[in-house]
Amino acid sequence: MPYIYHMVPKNMKGERLTPLNRLKDEGLLNLYKKKYYDHQDRPKLLEKRIPKLDCLWNDVVHFLPIQPYFVYKTLKDLGVNISSKLQFYKIPITNLEHNQNVIYLYEKESYKGPASEIGEDQILIINSSNYKELTTLPPATTEYFEEQHHKGETRFGMFHYIPHILSLGEVNIANAEVIRWNKPPE
């Protein structure tokens, strides 16, 4: 069965992942919005529209379509100082069946920064029957990691140019497995 992956949120309560714009706890909402203020253009993500879903960036839950170990290993092999303790939910793709879902291709050639619009051609509608889990990082992601590390950057996007699964609605994680990203897939 193919899976999707989501970083385990700090202070996680319950068995559902909820889009940021649906959080009712003001303190928790502000805590998660804070991450968007680490770069001058990132707050624009809070207003970014997602074609084909006709919603905002924070109206969806974001997932990786690749086992997080591949991100960890690539960063570690480059000598990037990263924590080995990050945890992710390993979620069956079937958990998204009650939502509208797309894959945002996030291709280097089309990406113009966090403030730019997402092109219609970068969004594909997916479901559990047409979804395929990735087994390797896109070359553009590895190149980005190398460039940032060689520039001496200590903070950069861990999921840059990796396609994102975007799911409109809450996602049940009661049957999800919690994995460490430094553990190779079995």
C-alpha positions in Angstrom: 0.0 0.0 0.0 1.3 3.5 -0.8 1.7 6.0 2.0 2.0 9.7 2.6 4.0 11.3 5.4 3.4 14.2 7.7 5.7 15.5 10.4 4.3 14.9 13.9 3.2 18.3 15.2 4.4 19.5 18.5 1.7 19.3 21.1 -0.3 16.9 19.0 -3.7 16.0 20.5 -6.3 13.7 19.1 -6.4 11.5 16.0 -6.9 14.0 13.2 -4.7 16.4 11.3 -6.5 19.7 10.8 -5.7 22.4 8.3 -4.1 25.5 9.9 -7.1 27.7 9.0 -9.4 25.4 10.9 -7.6 25.5 14.2 -9.8 26.9 16.9 -7.1 27.2 19.6 -5.7 30.8 19.0 -2.4 30.0 20.8 -1.8 26.9 18.7 -2.8 28.8 15.5 -0.3 31.6 16.2 2.5 29.0 17.1 2.1 27.3 13.7 1.7 30.6 11.7 5.0 31.8 13.2 7.0 29.5 10.9 5.9 31.6 8.0 7.7 34.6 9.2 11.3 33.3 8.8 11.6 34.8 5.3 10.3 38.1 3.9 8.1 36.4 1.3 6.9 33.4 3.3 3.9 35.2 4.9 2.5 35.4 1.4 1.9 31.7 1.6 -0.9 32.4 4.0 -2.7 34.1 1.1 -1.7 31.6 -1.7 -4.5 30.0 -3.6 -4.4 26.4 -4.7 -5.8 25.9 -8.2 -8.4 23.1 -8.7 -9.2 23.1 -5.0 -10.2 26.7 -4.9 -8.9 27.2 -1.4 -5.9 28.8 0.4 -2.5 27.2 1.2 -3.5 26.8 4.9 -7.0 25.3 4.1 -5.3 22.0 3.3 -3.1 19.5 5.2 0.3 19.0 3.5 2.0 15.6 3.1 5.2 14.3 1.6 4.8 11.6 -1.1 8.2 10.1 -0.1 9.6 8.3 2.9 11.3 11.1 5.0 14.4 8.9 5.4 15.4 9.9 1.9 15.4 13.6 2.9 17.3 12.8 6.1 20.0 10.6 4.4 20.6 13.2 1.6 21.1 16.0 4.1 23.2 13.8 6.4 25.4 12.7 3.5 26.1 16.3 2.6 27.3 17.0 6.2 24.3 19.1 7.2 23.9 19.3 10.9 20.3 18.0 11.5 18.5 16.3 14.3 17.9 12.6 13.9 14.9 12.7 16.2 12.2 14.1 13.9 9.1 11.9 13.8 6.6 11.5 11.0 3.2 9.9 10.6 3.2 7.1 8.0 -0.4 7.3 6.7 -2.1 5.0 4.3 -3.2 7.0 1.2 -6.7 5.6 1.7 -7.1 7.9 4.7 -7.6 10.8 2.2 -10.5 9.2 0.4 -13.1 11.5 2.0 -11.3 14.7 1.0 -10.4 16.4 -2.3 -6.7 15.8 -2.9 -4.1 17.1 -5.3 -0.4 16.8 -5.8 1.5 20.1 -6.2 4.4 19.2 -8.5 6.6 22.0 -7.1 8.9 21.9 -10.0 12.0 24.1 -10.1 11.3 25.3 -13.6 7.8 26.6 -12.6 8.5 27.8 -9.0 8.9 31.6 -8.7 9.0 31.9 -4.9 6.6 31.8 -2.0 4.8 35.0 -3.1 4.1 33.8 -6.7 0.9 32.0 -7.8 0.8 28.3 -8.3 0.2 27.4 -12.0 -2.7 25.2 -12.9 -0.2 22.9 -14.6 1.5 22.3 -11.3 -1.6 20.8 -9.6 -2.9 17.3 -10.5 -6.0 15.8 -8.9 -5.2 12.5 -7.2 -6.9 9.7 -5.4 -5.9 6.4 -3.8 -6.0 4.5 -7.1 -3.8 6.9 -9.1 -1.3 7.9 -6.3 2.3 6.6 -6.5 4.7 7.0 -3.6 8.1 8.4 -4.7 11.2 6.4 -4.0 13.9 9.0 -4.8 14.2 12.7 -4.2 13.9 14.9 -7.3 17.4 16.0 -8.6 16.4 19.6 -8.1 16.0 19.0 -4.4 19.4 17.4 -4.0 21.0 20.3 -6.0 19.2 22.8 -3.8 20.5 21.1 -0.6 24.0 21.1 -2.0 23.9 24.8 -3.0 22.5 25.9 0.3 25.0 23.8 2.3 28.0 25.0 0.2 26.8 28.6 0.7 27.0 28.0 4.5 23.3 28.4 5.0 22.2 26.7 8.2 18.4 27.1 7.7 16.8 26.2 4.4 13.7 24.4 3.2 13.9 20.7 4.0 11.2 19.8 1.4 12.1 22.2 -1.4 11.1 21.0 -4.8 9.6 17.8 -3.4 6.0 17.4 -4.6 3.4 18.0 -1.9 0.2 16.1 -1.4 -2.5 18.7 -0.5 -5.7 17.4 1.2 -8.7 19.6 1.7 -10.2 18.6 5.0 -9.2 16.8 8.2 -7.3 13.6 8.0 -7.7 10.7 10.4 -4.4 9.3 11.7 -5.7 6.7 14.2 -4.1 3.9 12.0 -1.0 5.8 11.2 2.4 4.6 12.3 4.9 7.0 13.9 8.3 6.6 12.3 11.7 8.4 12.9 13.1 9.9 9.8 16.6 8.5 10.4 15.3 4.9 10.1 15.6 3.4 6.6 12.4 2.0 5.1 11.9 -1.7 5.5 
